[in-house]
């Protein structure tokens, strides 16, 4: 389920009626990773934070589910890539 900024829950992006989500929200994927940020047409699009299961993060700008400009951090918050 995805929790939108207005507090409403919706199906996870890409599943059923959730495929066309717009705005801001957070989704928790089945593996436990999360994405918090902007959405367009059901995809990560705009500023966002992807948190991997191990605690590492990709923070930056996403376009069509792919980070296009951002910084990678390890579990301790150290920069490991740009």
ChimeraX commands (.cxc) that place a marker at each C-alpha (Angstrom):
marker #1 position 0.00,0.00,0.00 radius 0.5
marker #1 position 1.06,3.53,-0.58 radius 0.5
marker #1 position 0.36,6.34,1.83 radius 0.5
marker #1 position -0.16,9.65,0.05 radius 0.5
marker #1 position 0.69,13.00,1.61 radius 0.5
marker #1 position -2.99,13.55,2.39 radius 0.5
marker #1 position -3.02,10.42,4.59 radius 0.5
marker #1 position -5.05,8.23,2.23 radius 0.5
marker #1 position -3.81,4.72,1.43 radius 0.5
marker #1 position -3.76,3.48,-2.13 radius 0.5
marker #1 position -2.54,0.34,-3.88 radius 0.5
marker #1 position 1.20,0.21,-4.57 radius 0.5
marker #1 position 2.25,1.91,-7.80 radius 0.5
marker #1 position 2.09,-0.39,-10.78 radius 0.5
marker #1 position -0.66,-2.57,-9.32 radius 0.5
marker #1 position -4.25,-2.19,-10.46 radius 0.5
marker #1 position -5.78,1.23,-10.04 radius 0.5
marker #1 position -2.59,2.62,-8.42 radius 0.5
marker #1 position -0.81,2.70,-11.78 radius 0.5
marker #1 position -1.65,6.35,-12.43 radius 0.5
marker #1 position -0.66,7.95,-9.11 radius 0.5
marker #1 position 0.43,11.60,-9.05 radius 0.5
marker #1 position 1.69,13.77,-6.23 radius 0.5
marker #1 position 3.73,12.87,-3.15 radius 0.5
marker #1 position 3.71,9.75,-1.06 radius 0.5
marker #1 position 5.52,6.76,0.35 radius 0.5
marker #1 position 5.45,3.15,-0.81 radius 0.5
marker #1 position 6.91,0.12,0.93 radius 0.5
marker #1 position 7.91,-2.58,-1.53 radius 0.5
marker #1 position 7.47,-6.31,-0.73 radius 0.5
marker #1 position 11.22,-6.64,0.01 radius 0.5
marker #1 position 10.96,-3.91,2.68 radius 0.5
marker #1 position 12.62,-1.12,0.67 radius 0.5
marker #1 position 10.77,2.21,0.56 radius 0.5
marker #1 position 10.40,5.19,-1.75 radius 0.5
marker #1 position 9.26,8.54,-0.39 radius 0.5
marker #1 position 8.82,11.39,-2.80 radius 0.5
marker #1 position 7.10,12.63,-5.89 radius 0.5
marker #1 position 5.11,10.47,-8.31 radius 0.5
marker #1 position 3.94,10.96,-11.90 radius 0.5
marker #1 position 1.88,8.41,-13.83 radius 0.5
marker #1 position 2.52,5.82,-11.13 radius 0.5
marker #1 position 6.31,6.15,-11.30 radius 0.5
marker #1 position 8.99,7.72,-9.09 radius 0.5
marker #1 position 9.33,11.11,-10.76 radius 0.5
marker #1 position 10.75,14.23,-9.10 radius 0.5
marker #1 position 12.55,14.57,-5.77 radius 0.5
marker #1 position 12.67,11.39,-3.72 radius 0.5
marker #1 position 14.45,9.07,-1.35 radius 0.5
marker #1 position 14.80,5.35,-2.02 radius 0.5
marker #1 position 15.80,3.44,1.11 radius 0.5
marker #1 position 17.18,-0.05,0.53 radius 0.5
marker #1 position 16.56,-2.92,2.96 radius 0.5
marker #1 position 20.15,-2.66,4.24 radius 0.5
marker #1 position 19.58,1.01,5.18 radius 0.5
marker #1 position 21.54,2.57,2.30 radius 0.5
marker #1 position 19.79,5.40,0.46 radius 0.5
marker #1 position 19.59,7.02,-2.97 radius 0.5
marker #1 position 18.51,10.64,-2.61 radius 0.5
marker #1 position 17.83,12.92,-5.54 radius 0.5
marker #1 position 15.78,13.48,-8.65 radius 0.5
marker #1 position 14.01,10.57,-10.32 radius 0.5
marker #1 position 12.66,10.31,-13.85 radius 0.5
marker #1 position 10.43,7.37,-14.80 radius 0.5
marker #1 position 11.55,5.24,-11.81 radius 0.5
marker #1 position 15.28,5.88,-12.41 radius 0.5
marker #1 position 17.44,8.24,-10.38 radius 0.5
marker #1 position 18.84,10.81,-12.79 radius 0.5
marker #1 position 20.62,13.19,-10.44 radius 0.5
marker #1 position 21.40,12.17,-6.90 radius 0.5
marker #1 position 23.71,10.93,-4.19 radius 0.5
marker #1 position 24.13,7.40,-2.85 radius 0.5
marker #1 position 24.70,6.90,0.88 radius 0.5
marker #1 position 25.74,3.75,2.73 radius 0.5
marker #1 position 24.04,2.53,5.90 radius 0.5
marker #1 position 26.18,4.87,8.02 radius 0.5
marker #1 position 25.36,7.98,5.98 radius 0.5
marker #1 position 28.68,8.13,4.14 radius 0.5
marker #1 position 28.57,9.28,0.51 radius 0.5
marker #1 position 29.44,6.36,-1.77 radius 0.5
marker #1 position 28.42,7.74,-5.16 radius 0.5
marker #1 position 27.04,10.67,-7.10 radius 0.5
marker link #1:1,2 radius 0.2
marker link #1:2,3 radius 0.2
marker link #1:3,4 radius 0.2
marker link #1:4,5 radius 0.2
marker link #1:5,6 radius 0.2
marker link #1:6,7 radius 0.2
marker link #1:7,8 radius 0.2
marker link #1:8,9 radius 0.2
marker link #1:9,10 radius 0.2
marker link #1:10,11 radius 0.2
marker link #1:11,12 radius 0.2
marker link #1:12,13 radius 0.2
marker link #1:13,14 radius 0.2
marker link #1:14,15 radius 0.2
marker link #1:15,16 radius 0.2
marker link #1:16,17 radius 0.2
marker link #1:17,18 radius 0.2
marker link #1:18,19 radius 0.2
marker link #1:19,20 radius 0.2
marker link #1:20,21 radius 0.2
marker link #1:21,22 radius 0.2
marker link #1:22,23 radius 0.2
marker link #1:23,24 radius 0.2
marker link #1:24,25 radius 0.2
marker link #1:25,26 radius 0.2
marker link #1:26,27 radius 0.2
marker link #1:27,28 radius 0.2
marker link #1:28,29 radius 0.2
marker link #1:29,30 radius 0.2
marker link #1:30,31 radius 0.2
marker link #1:31,32 radius 0.2
marker link #1:32,33 radius 0.2
marker link #1:33,34 radius 0.2
marker link #1:34,35 radius 0.2
marker link #1:35,36 radius 0.2
marker link #1:36,37 radius 0.2
marker link #1:37,38 radius 0.2
marker link #1:38,39 radius 0.2
marker link #1:39,40 radius 0.2
marker link #1:40,41 radius 0.2
marker link #1:41,42 radius 0.2
marker link #1:42,43 radius 0.2
marker link #1:43,44 radius 0.2
marker link #1:44,45 radius 0.2
marker link #1:45,46 radius 0.2
marker link #1:46,47 radius 0.2
marker link #1:47,48 radius 0.2
marker link #1:48,49 radius 0.2
marker link #1:49,50 radius 0.2
marker link #1:50,51 radius 0.2
marker link #1:51,52 radius 0.2
marker link #1:52,53 radius 0.2
marker link #1:53,54 radius 0.2
marker link #1:54,55 radius 0.2
marker link #1:55,56 radius 0.2
marker link #1:56,57 radius 0.2
marker link #1:57,58 radius 0.2
marker link #1:58,59 radius 0.2
marker link #1:59,60 radius 0.2
marker link #1:60,61 radius 0.2
marker link #1:61,62 radius 0.2
marker link #1:62,63 radius 0.2
marker link #1:63,64 radius 0.2
marker link #1:64,65 radius 0.2
marker link #1:65,66 radius 0.2
marker link #1:66,67 radius 0.2
marker link #1:67,68 radius 0.2
marker link #1:68,69 radius 0.2
marker link #1:69,70 radius 0.2
marker link #1:70,71 radius 0.2
marker link #1:71,72 radius 0.2
marker link #1:72,73 radius 0.2
marker link #1:73,74 radius 0.2
marker link #1:74,75 radius 0.2
marker link #1:75,76 radius 0.2
marker link #1:76,77 radius 0.2
marker link #1:77,78 radius 0.2
marker link #1:78,79 radius 0.2
marker link #1:79,80 radius 0.2
marker link #1:80,81 radius 0.2
marker link #1:81,82 radius 0.2
view
